[in-house]
Amino acid sequence: MPQLNPAPWFAILIFSWLVFLITIPPKVLSHTFPNETTSRSTEKSKTNPWNWPWA
């Protein structure tokens, strides 16, 4: 039963994990998000009252 011999399968497992761990994280981390958060000032903006033309 050749499937019980762990020598080639263990090497394939380690090699495939190394490929995934080396190639995928830089690709994922290189994405930029379109909606970057901006810092808001703590001051409250002044709002003007609505002037109704018919009032």
RODREN-545814 format. One record per atom (N, C-alpha, C): residue number from 1; residue in three letters; atom name; x, y, z. Coordinates in nm, 2 decimals. Layout:
BEGIN
<rec><num>NUM</num><residuo>ala</residuo><atomo>CA</atomo><c1>X</c1><c2>Y</c2><c3>Z</c3></rec>
...
% end
This chain:
BEGIN
<rec><num>1</num><residuo>met</residuo><atomo>N</atomo><c1>0.08</c1><c2>-0.12</c2><c3>0.00</c3></rec>
<rec><num>1</num><residuo>met</residuo><atomo>CA</atomo><c1>0.00</c1><c2>0.00</c2><c3>0.00</c3></rec>
<rec><num>1</num><residuo>met</residuo><atomo>C</atomo><c1>0.09</c1><c2>0.12</c2><c3>0.00</c3></rec>
<rec><num>2</num><residuo>pro</residuo><atomo>N</atomo><c1>0.11</c1><c2>0.19</c2><c3>-0.11</c3></rec>
<rec><num>2</num><residuo>pro</residuo><atomo>CA</atomo><c1>0.20</c1><c2>0.30</c2><c3>-0.12</c3></rec>
<rec><num>2</num><residuo>pro</residuo><atomo>C</atomo><c1>0.14</c1><c2>0.43</c2><c3>-0.05</c3></rec>
<rec><num>3</num><residuo>gln</residuo><atomo>N</atomo><c1>0.01</c1><c2>0.44</c2><c3>-0.03</c3></rec>
<rec><num>3</num><residuo>gln</residuo><atomo>CA</atomo><c1>-0.05</c1><c2>0.55</c2><c3>0.03</c3></rec>
<rec><num>3</num><residuo>gln</residuo><atomo>C</atomo><c1>-0.01</c1><c2>0.56</c2><c3>0.18</c3></rec>
<rec><num>4</num><residuo>leu</residuo><atomo>N</atomo><c1>0.03</c1><c2>0.46</c2><c3>0.24</c3></rec>
<rec><num>4</num><residuo>leu</residuo><atomo>CA</atomo><c1>0.07</c1><c2>0.46</c2><c3>0.38</c3></rec>
<rec><num>4</num><residuo>leu</residuo><atomo>C</atomo><c1>0.21</c1><c2>0.50</c2><c3>0.40</c3></rec>
<rec><num>5</num><residuo>asn</residuo><atomo>N</atomo><c1>0.29</c1><c2>0.52</c2><c3>0.29</c3></rec>
<rec><num>5</num><residuo>asn</residuo><atomo>CA</atomo><c1>0.43</c1><c2>0.57</c2><c3>0.30</c3></rec>
<rec><num>5</num><residuo>asn</residuo><atomo>C</atomo><c1>0.42</c1><c2>0.72</c2><c3>0.32</c3></rec>
<rec><num>6</num><residuo>pro</residuo><atomo>N</atomo><c1>0.46</c1><c2>0.78</c2><c3>0.44</c3></rec>
<rec><num>6</num><residuo>pro</residuo><atomo>CA</atomo><c1>0.44</c1><c2>0.92</c2><c3>0.46</c3></rec>
<rec><num>6</num><residuo>pro</residuo><atomo>C</atomo><c1>0.55</c1><c2>1.01</c2><c3>0.40</c3></rec>
<rec><num>7</num><residuo>ala</residuo><atomo>N</atomo><c1>0.66</c1><c2>0.95</c2><c3>0.35</c3></rec>
<rec><num>7</num><residuo>ala</residuo><atomo>CA</atomo><c1>0.77</c1><c2>1.02</c2><c3>0.30</c3></rec>
<rec><num>7</num><residuo>ala</residuo><atomo>C</atomo><c1>0.74</c1><c2>1.12</c2><c3>0.19</c3></rec>
<rec><num>8</num><residuo>pro</residuo><atomo>N</atomo><c1>0.68</c1><c2>1.08</c2><c3>0.08</c3></rec>
<rec><num>8</num><residuo>pro</residuo><atomo>CA</atomo><c1>0.65</c1><c2>1.19</c2><c3>-0.02</c3></rec>
<rec><num>8</num><residuo>pro</residuo><atomo>C</atomo><c1>0.54</c1><c2>1.28</c2><c3>0.01</c3></rec>
<rec><num>9</num><residuo>trp</residuo><atomo>N</atomo><c1>0.44</c1><c2>1.23</c2><c3>0.08</c3></rec>
<rec><num>9</num><residuo>trp</residuo><atomo>CA</atomo><c1>0.32</c1><c2>1.31</c2><c3>0.11</c3></rec>
<rec><num>9</num><residuo>trp</residuo><atomo>C</atomo><c1>0.35</c1><c2>1.42</c2><c3>0.22</c3></rec>
<rec><num>10</num><residuo>phe</residuo><atomo>N</atomo><c1>0.44</c1><c2>1.39</c2><c3>0.31</c3></rec>
<rec><num>10</num><residuo>phe</residuo><atomo>CA</atomo><c1>0.47</c1><c2>1.49</c2><c3>0.41</c3></rec>
<rec><num>10</num><residuo>phe</residuo><atomo>C</atomo><c1>0.55</c1><c2>1.60</c2><c3>0.34</c3></rec>
<rec><num>11</num><residuo>ala</residuo><atomo>N</atomo><c1>0.64</c1><c2>1.57</c2><c3>0.25</c3></rec>
<rec><num>11</num><residuo>ala</residuo><atomo>CA</atomo><c1>0.72</c1><c2>1.67</c2><c3>0.18</c3></rec>
<rec><num>11</num><residuo>ala</residuo><atomo>C</atomo><c1>0.63</c1><c2>1.75</c2><c3>0.10</c3></rec>
<rec><num>12</num><residuo>ile</residuo><atomo>N</atomo><c1>0.53</c1><c2>1.69</c2><c3>0.03</c3></rec>
<rec><num>12</num><residuo>ile</residuo><atomo>CA</atomo><c1>0.44</c1><c2>1.76</c2><c3>-0.05</c3></rec>
<rec><num>12</num><residuo>ile</residuo><atomo>C</atomo><c1>0.35</c1><c2>1.86</c2><c3>0.03</c3></rec>
<rec><num>13</num><residuo>leu</residuo><atomo>N</atomo><c1>0.31</c1><c2>1.81</c2><c3>0.15</c3></rec>
<rec><num>13</num><residuo>leu</residuo><atomo>CA</atomo><c1>0.23</c1><c2>1.89</c2><c3>0.24</c3></rec>
<rec><num>13</num><residuo>leu</residuo><atomo>C</atomo><c1>0.31</c1><c2>2.01</c2><c3>0.29</c3></rec>
<rec><num>14</num><residuo>ile</residuo><atomo>N</atomo><c1>0.43</c1><c2>1.99</c2><c3>0.33</c3></rec>
<rec><num>14</num><residuo>ile</residuo><atomo>CA</atomo><c1>0.52</c1><c2>2.10</c2><c3>0.38</c3></rec>
<rec><num>14</num><residuo>ile</residuo><atomo>C</atomo><c1>0.55</c1><c2>2.20</c2><c3>0.26</c3></rec>
<rec><num>15</num><residuo>phe</residuo><atomo>N</atomo><c1>0.58</c1><c2>2.15</c2><c3>0.15</c3></rec>
<rec><num>15</num><residuo>phe</residuo><atomo>CA</atomo><c1>0.61</c1><c2>2.24</c2><c3>0.03</c3></rec>
<rec><num>15</num><residuo>phe</residuo><atomo>C</atomo><c1>0.48</c1><c2>2.32</c2><c3>-0.01</c3></rec>
<rec><num>16</num><residuo>ser</residuo><atomo>N</atomo><c1>0.37</c1><c2>2.26</c2><c3>-0.01</c3></rec>
<rec><num>16</num><residuo>ser</residuo><atomo>CA</atomo><c1>0.25</c1><c2>2.33</c2><c3>-0.05</c3></rec>
<rec><num>16</num><residuo>ser</residuo><atomo>C</atomo><c1>0.21</c1><c2>2.44</c2><c3>0.06</c3></rec>
<rec><num>17</num><residuo>trp</residuo><atomo>N</atomo><c1>0.23</c1><c2>2.41</c2><c3>0.18</c3></rec>
<rec><num>17</num><residuo>trp</residuo><atomo>CA</atomo><c1>0.21</c1><c2>2.51</c2><c3>0.29</c3></rec>
<rec><num>17</num><residuo>trp</residuo><atomo>C</atomo><c1>0.31</c1><c2>2.63</c2><c3>0.28</c3></rec>
<rec><num>18</num><residuo>leu</residuo><atomo>N</atomo><c1>0.43</c1><c2>2.60</c2><c3>0.25</c3></rec>
<rec><num>18</num><residuo>leu</residuo><atomo>CA</atomo><c1>0.53</c1><c2>2.70</c2><c3>0.23</c3></rec>
<rec><num>18</num><residuo>leu</residuo><atomo>C</atomo><c1>0.49</c1><c2>2.79</c2><c3>0.11</c3></rec>
<rec><num>19</num><residuo>val</residuo><atomo>N</atomo><c1>0.44</c1><c2>2.73</c2><c3>0.00</c3></rec>
<rec><num>19</num><residuo>val</residuo><atomo>CA</atomo><c1>0.40</c1><c2>2.81</c2><c3>-0.12</c3></rec>
<rec><num>19</num><residuo>val</residuo><atomo>C</atomo><c1>0.29</c1><c2>2.90</c2><c3>-0.08</c3></rec>
<rec><num>20</num><residuo>phe</residuo><atomo>N</atomo><c1>0.19</c1><c2>2.84</c2><c3>-0.01</c3></rec>
<rec><num>20</num><residuo>phe</residuo><atomo>CA</atomo><c1>0.07</c1><c2>2.92</c2><c3>0.03</c3></rec>
<rec><num>20</num><residuo>phe</residuo><atomo>C</atomo><c1>0.11</c1><c2>3.04</c2><c3>0.12</c3></rec>
<rec><num>21</num><residuo>leu</residuo><atomo>N</atomo><c1>0.20</c1><c2>3.01</c2><c3>0.22</c3></rec>
<rec><num>21</num><residuo>leu</residuo><atomo>CA</atomo><c1>0.23</c1><c2>3.11</c2><c3>0.32</c3></rec>
<rec><num>21</num><residuo>leu</residuo><atomo>C</atomo><c1>0.33</c1><c2>3.22</c2><c3>0.26</c3></rec>
<rec><num>22</num><residuo>ile</residuo><atomo>N</atomo><c1>0.39</c1><c2>3.18</c2><c3>0.16</c3></rec>
<rec><num>22</num><residuo>ile</residuo><atomo>CA</atomo><c1>0.49</c1><c2>3.28</c2><c3>0.10</c3></rec>
<rec><num>22</num><residuo>ile</residuo><atomo>C</atomo><c1>0.41</c1><c2>3.37</c2><c3>-0.01</c3></rec>
<rec><num>23</num><residuo>thr</residuo><atomo>N</atomo><c1>0.32</c1><c2>3.31</c2><c3>-0.08</c3></rec>
<rec><num>23</num><residuo>thr</residuo><atomo>CA</atomo><c1>0.26</c1><c2>3.38</c2><c3>-0.19</c3></rec>
<rec><num>23</num><residuo>thr</residuo><atomo>C</atomo><c1>0.13</c1><c2>3.46</c2><c3>-0.16</c3></rec>
<rec><num>24</num><residuo>ile</residuo><atomo>N</atomo><c1>0.05</c1><c2>3.40</c2><c3>-0.07</c3></rec>
<rec><num>24</num><residuo>ile</residuo><atomo>CA</atomo><c1>-0.08</c1><c2>3.46</c2><c3>-0.05</c3></rec>
<rec><num>24</num><residuo>ile</residuo><atomo>C</atomo><c1>-0.08</c1><c2>3.58</c2><c3>0.04</c3></rec>
<rec><num>25</num><residuo>pro</residuo><atomo>N</atomo><c1>-0.01</c1><c2>3.58</c2><c3>0.16</c3></rec>
<rec><num>25</num><residuo>pro</residuo><atomo>CA</atomo><c1>-0.02</c1><c2>3.70</c2><c3>0.24</c3></rec>
<rec><num>25</num><residuo>pro</residuo><atomo>C</atomo><c1>0.02</c1><c2>3.83</c2><c3>0.17</c3></rec>
<rec><num>26</num><residuo>pro</residuo><atomo>N</atomo><c1>0.13</c1><c2>3.84</c2><c3>0.10</c3></rec>
<rec><num>26</num><residuo>pro</residuo><atomo>CA</atomo><c1>0.16</c1><c2>3.97</c2><c3>0.03</c3></rec>
<rec><num>26</num><residuo>pro</residuo><atomo>C</atomo><c1>0.05</c1><c2>4.01</c2><c3>-0.07</c3></rec>
<rec><num>27</num><residuo>lys</residuo><atomo>N</atomo><c1>-0.01</c1><c2>3.91</c2><c3>-0.13</c3></rec>
<rec><num>27</num><residuo>lys</residuo><atomo>CA</atomo><c1>-0.12</c1><c2>3.95</c2><c3>-0.23</c3></rec>
<rec><num>27</num><residuo>lys</residuo><atomo>C</atomo><c1>-0.24</c1><c2>4.01</c2><c3>-0.15</c3></rec>
<rec><num>28</num><residuo>val</residuo><atomo>N</atomo><c1>-0.27</c1><c2>3.95</c2><c3>-0.04</c3></rec>
<rec><num>28</num><residuo>val</residuo><atomo>CA</atomo><c1>-0.39</c1><c2>4.00</c2><c3>0.04</c3></rec>
<rec><num>28</num><residuo>val</residuo><atomo>C</atomo><c1>-0.36</c1><c2>4.13</c2><c3>0.10</c3></rec>
<rec><num>29</num><residuo>leu</residuo><atomo>N</atomo><c1>-0.23</c1><c2>4.15</c2><c3>0.15</c3></rec>
<rec><num>29</num><residuo>leu</residuo><atomo>CA</atomo><c1>-0.20</c1><c2>4.27</c2><c3>0.22</c3></rec>
<rec><num>29</num><residuo>leu</residuo><atomo>C</atomo><c1>-0.18</c1><c2>4.39</c2><c3>0.12</c3></rec>
<rec><num>30</num><residuo>ser</residuo><atomo>N</atomo><c1>-0.16</c1><c2>4.36</c2><c3>-0.01</c3></rec>
<rec><num>30</num><residuo>ser</residuo><atomo>CA</atomo><c1>-0.14</c1><c2>4.47</c2><c3>-0.10</c3></rec>
<rec><num>30</num><residuo>ser</residuo><atomo>C</atomo><c1>-0.26</c1><c2>4.54</c2><c3>-0.14</c3></rec>
<rec><num>31</num><residuo>his</residuo><atomo>N</atomo><c1>-0.38</c1><c2>4.48</c2><c3>-0.11</c3></rec>
<rec><num>31</num><residuo>his</residuo><atomo>CA</atomo><c1>-0.50</c1><c2>4.55</c2><c3>-0.15</c3></rec>
<rec><num>31</num><residuo>his</residuo><atomo>C</atomo><c1>-0.52</c1><c2>4.68</c2><c3>-0.07</c3></rec>
<rec><num>32</num><residuo>thr</residuo><atomo>N</atomo><c1>-0.57</c1><c2>4.78</c2><c3>-0.13</c3></rec>
<rec><num>32</num><residuo>thr</residuo><atomo>CA</atomo><c1>-0.60</c1><c2>4.90</c2><c3>-0.06</c3></rec>
<rec><num>32</num><residuo>thr</residuo><atomo>C</atomo><c1>-0.75</c1><c2>4.92</c2><c3>-0.05</c3></rec>
<rec><num>33</num><residuo>phe</residuo><atomo>N</atomo><c1>-0.80</c1><c2>4.98</c2><c3>0.05</c3></rec>
<rec><num>33</num><residuo>phe</residuo><atomo>CA</atomo><c1>-0.94</c1><c2>4.99</c2><c3>0.08</c3></rec>
<rec><num>33</num><residuo>phe</residuo><atomo>C</atomo><c1>-0.98</c1><c2>5.13</c2><c3>0.03</c3></rec>
<rec><num>34</num><residuo>pro</residuo><atomo>N</atomo><c1>-1.09</c1><c2>5.14</c2><c3>-0.05</c3></rec>
<rec><num>34</num><residuo>pro</residuo><atomo>CA</atomo><c1>-1.13</c1><c2>5.27</c2><c3>-0.10</c3></rec>
<rec><num>34</num><residuo>pro</residuo><atomo>C</atomo><c1>-1.18</c1><c2>5.37</c2><c3>0.00</c3></rec>
<rec><num>35</num><residuo>asn</residuo><atomo>N</atomo><c1>-1.23</c1><c2>5.32</c2><c3>0.11</c3></rec>
<rec><num>35</num><residuo>asn</residuo><atomo>CA</atomo><c1>-1.29</c1><c2>5.41</c2><c3>0.21</c3></rec>
<rec><num>35</num><residuo>asn</residuo><atomo>C</atomo><c1>-1.20</c1><c2>5.42</c2><c3>0.33</c3></rec>
<rec><num>36</num><residuo>glu</residuo><atomo>N</atomo><c1>-1.09</c1><c2>5.50</c2><c3>0.32</c3></rec>
<rec><num>36</num><residuo>glu</residuo><atomo>CA</atomo><c1>-1.00</c1><c2>5.51</c2><c3>0.43</c3></rec>
<rec><num>36</num><residuo>glu</residuo><atomo>C</atomo><c1>-1.07</c1><c2>5.60</c2><c3>0.54</c3></rec>
<rec><num>37</num><residuo>thr</residuo><atomo>N</atomo><c1>-1.05</c1><c2>5.57</c2><c3>0.66</c3></rec>
<rec><num>37</num><residuo>thr</residuo><atomo>CA</atomo><c1>-1.11</c1><c2>5.65</c2><c3>0.77</c3></rec>
<rec><num>37</num><residuo>thr</residuo><atomo>C</atomo><c1>-1.03</c1><c2>5.78</c2><c3>0.78</c3></rec>
<rec><num>38</num><residuo>thr</residuo><atomo>N</atomo><c1>-1.09</c1><c2>5.89</c2><c3>0.81</c3></rec>
<rec><num>38</num><residuo>thr</residuo><atomo>CA</atomo><c1>-1.03</c1><c2>6.02</c2><c3>0.83</c3></rec>
<rec><num>38</num><residuo>thr</residuo><atomo>C</atomo><c1>-1.06</c1><c2>6.06</c2><c3>0.97</c3></rec>
<rec><num>39</num><residuo>ser</residuo><atomo>N</atomo><c1>-0.96</c1><c2>6.13</c2><c3>1.03</c3></rec>
<rec><num>39</num><residuo>ser</residuo><atomo>CA</atomo><c1>-0.98</c1><c2>6.18</c2><c3>1.16</c3></rec>
<rec><num>39</num><residuo>ser</residuo><atomo>C</atomo><c1>-1.07</c1><c2>6.30</c2><c3>1.16</c3></rec>
<rec><num>40</num><residuo>arg</residuo><atomo>N</atomo><c1>-1.17</c1><c2>6.30</c2><c3>1.25</c3></rec>
<rec><num>40</num><residuo>arg</residuo><atomo>CA</atomo><c1>-1.26</c1><c2>6.41</c2><c3>1.26</c3></rec>
<rec><num>40</num><residuo>arg</residuo><atomo>C</atomo><c1>-1.22</c1><c2>6.50</c2><c3>1.37</c3></rec>
<rec><num>41</num><residuo>ser</residuo><atomo>N</atomo><c1>-1.25</c1><c2>6.63</c2><c3>1.35</c3></rec>
<rec><num>41</num><residuo>ser</residuo><atomo>CA</atomo><c1>-1.22</c1><c2>6.73</c2><c3>1.46</c3></rec>
<rec><num>41</num><residuo>ser</residuo><atomo>C</atomo><c1>-1.32</c1><c2>6.71</c2><c3>1.57</c3></rec>
<rec><num>42</num><residuo>thr</residuo><atomo>N</atomo><c1>-1.28</c1><c2>6.75</c2><c3>1.69</c3></rec>
<rec><num>42</num><residuo>thr</residuo><atomo>CA</atomo><c1>-1.37</c1><c2>6.74</c2><c3>1.80</c3></rec>
<rec><num>42</num><residuo>thr</residuo><atomo>C</atomo><c1>-1.47</c1><c2>6.86</c2><c3>1.81</c3></rec>
<rec><num>43</num><residuo>glu</residuo><atomo>N</atomo><c1>-1.44</c1><c2>6.96</c2><c3>1.73</c3></rec>
<rec><num>43</num><residuo>glu</residuo><atomo>CA</atomo><c1>-1.53</c1><c2>7.08</c2><c3>1.73</c3></rec>
<rec><num>43</num><residuo>glu</residuo><atomo>C</atomo><c1>-1.66</c1><c2>7.04</c2><c3>1.66</c3></rec>
<rec><num>44</num><residuo>lys</residuo><atomo>N</atomo><c1>-1.77</c1><c2>7.09</c2><c3>1.72</c3></rec>
<rec><num>44</num><residuo>lys</residuo><atomo>CA</atomo><c1>-1.90</c1><c2>7.07</c2><c3>1.66</c3></rec>
<rec><num>44</num><residuo>lys</residuo><atomo>C</atomo><c1>-1.92</c1><c2>7.17</c2><c3>1.55</c3></rec>
<rec><num>45</num><residuo>ser</residuo><atomo>N</atomo><c1>-1.97</c1><c2>7.13</c2><c3>1.43</c3></rec>
<rec><num>45</num><residuo>ser</residuo><atomo>CA</atomo><c1>-1.99</c1><c2>7.22</c2><c3>1.32</c3></rec>
<rec><num>45</num><residuo>ser</residuo><atomo>C</atomo><c1>-2.11</c1><c2>7.31</c2><c3>1.35</c3></rec>
<rec><num>46</num><residuo>lys</residuo><atomo>N</atomo><c1>-2.10</c1><c2>7.43</c2><c3>1.32</c3></rec>
<rec><num>46</num><residuo>lys</residuo><atomo>CA</atomo><c1>-2.21</c1><c2>7.52</c2><c3>1.34</c3></rec>
<rec><num>46</num><residuo>lys</residuo><atomo>C</atomo><c1>-2.31</c1><c2>7.51</c2><c3>1.23</c3></rec>
<rec><num>47</num><residuo>thr</residuo><atomo>N</atomo><c1>-2.44</c1><c2>7.49</c2><c3>1.27</c3></rec>
<rec><num>47</num><residuo>thr</residuo><atomo>CA</atomo><c1>-2.54</c1><c2>7.47</c2><c3>1.17</c3></rec>
<rec><num>47</num><residuo>thr</residuo><atomo>C</atomo><c1>-2.63</c1><c2>7.60</c2><c3>1.17</c3></rec>
<rec><num>48</num><residuo>asn</residuo><atomo>N</atomo><c1>-2.67</c1><c2>7.64</c2><c3>1.05</c3></rec>
<rec><num>48</num><residuo>asn</residuo><atomo>CA</atomo><c1>-2.75</c1><c2>7.76</c2><c3>1.04</c3></rec>
<rec><num>48</num><residuo>asn</residuo><atomo>C</atomo><c1>-2.90</c1><c2>7.72</c2><c3>1.04</c3></rec>
<rec><num>49</num><residuo>pro</residuo><atomo>N</atomo><c1>-2.99</c1><c2>7.80</c2><c3>1.10</c3></rec>
<rec><num>49</num><residuo>pro</residuo><atomo>CA</atomo><c1>-3.13</c1><c2>7.76</c2><c3>1.09</c3></rec>
<rec><num>49</num><residuo>pro</residuo><atomo>C</atomo><c1>-3.18</c1><c2>7.77</c2><c3>0.95</c3></rec>
<rec><num>50</num><residuo>trp</residuo><atomo>N</atomo><c1>-3.28</c1><c2>7.69</c2><c3>0.92</c3></rec>
<rec><num>50</num><residuo>trp</residuo><atomo>CA</atomo><c1>-3.34</c1><c2>7.70</c2><c3>0.79</c3></rec>
<rec><num>50</num><residuo>trp</residuo><atomo>C</atomo><c1>-3.43</c1><c2>7.81</c2><c3>0.78</c3></rec>
<rec><num>51</num><residuo>asn</residuo><atomo>N</atomo><c1>-3.41</c1><c2>7.90</c2><c3>0.68</c3></rec>
<rec><num>51</num><residuo>asn</residuo><atomo>CA</atomo><c1>-3.50</c1><c2>8.01</c2><c3>0.66</c3></rec>
<rec><num>51</num><residuo>asn</residuo><atomo>C</atomo><c1>-3.61</c1><c2>7.97</c2><c3>0.56</c3></rec>
<rec><num>52</num><residuo>trp</residuo><atomo>N</atomo><c1>-3.73</c1><c2>7.95</c2><c3>0.61</c3></rec>
<rec><num>52</num><residuo>trp</residuo><atomo>CA</atomo><c1>-3.84</c1><c2>7.92</c2><c3>0.52</c3></rec>
<rec><num>52</num><residuo>trp</residuo><atomo>C</atomo><c1>-3.89</c1><c2>8.04</c2><c3>0.44</c3></rec>
<rec><num>53</num><residuo>pro</residuo><atomo>N</atomo><c1>-3.89</c1><c2>8.04</c2><c3>0.31</c3></rec>
<rec><num>53</num><residuo>pro</residuo><atomo>CA</atomo><c1>-3.93</c1><c2>8.16</c2><c3>0.24</c3></rec>
<rec><num>53</num><residuo>pro</residuo><atomo>C</atomo><c1>-4.08</c1><c2>8.20</c2><c3>0.26</c3></rec>
<rec><num>54</num><residuo>trp</residuo><atomo>N</atomo><c1>-4.17</c1><c2>8.11</c2><c3>0.30</c3></rec>
<rec><num>54</num><residuo>trp</residuo><atomo>CA</atomo><c1>-4.31</c1><c2>8.14</c2><c3>0.32</c3></rec>
<rec><num>54</num><residuo>trp</residuo><atomo>C</atomo><c1>-4.35</c1><c2>8.16</c2><c3>0.46</c3></rec>
<rec><num>55</num><residuo>ala</residuo><atomo>N</atomo><c1>-4.25</c1><c2>8.16</c2><c3>0.55</c3></rec>
<rec><num>55</num><residuo>ala</residuo><atomo>CA</atomo><c1>-4.29</c1><c2>8.18</c2><c3>0.69</c3></rec>
<rec><num>55</num><residuo>ala</residuo><atomo>C</atomo><c1>-4.28</c1><c2>8.32</c2><c3>0.74</c3></rec>
% end
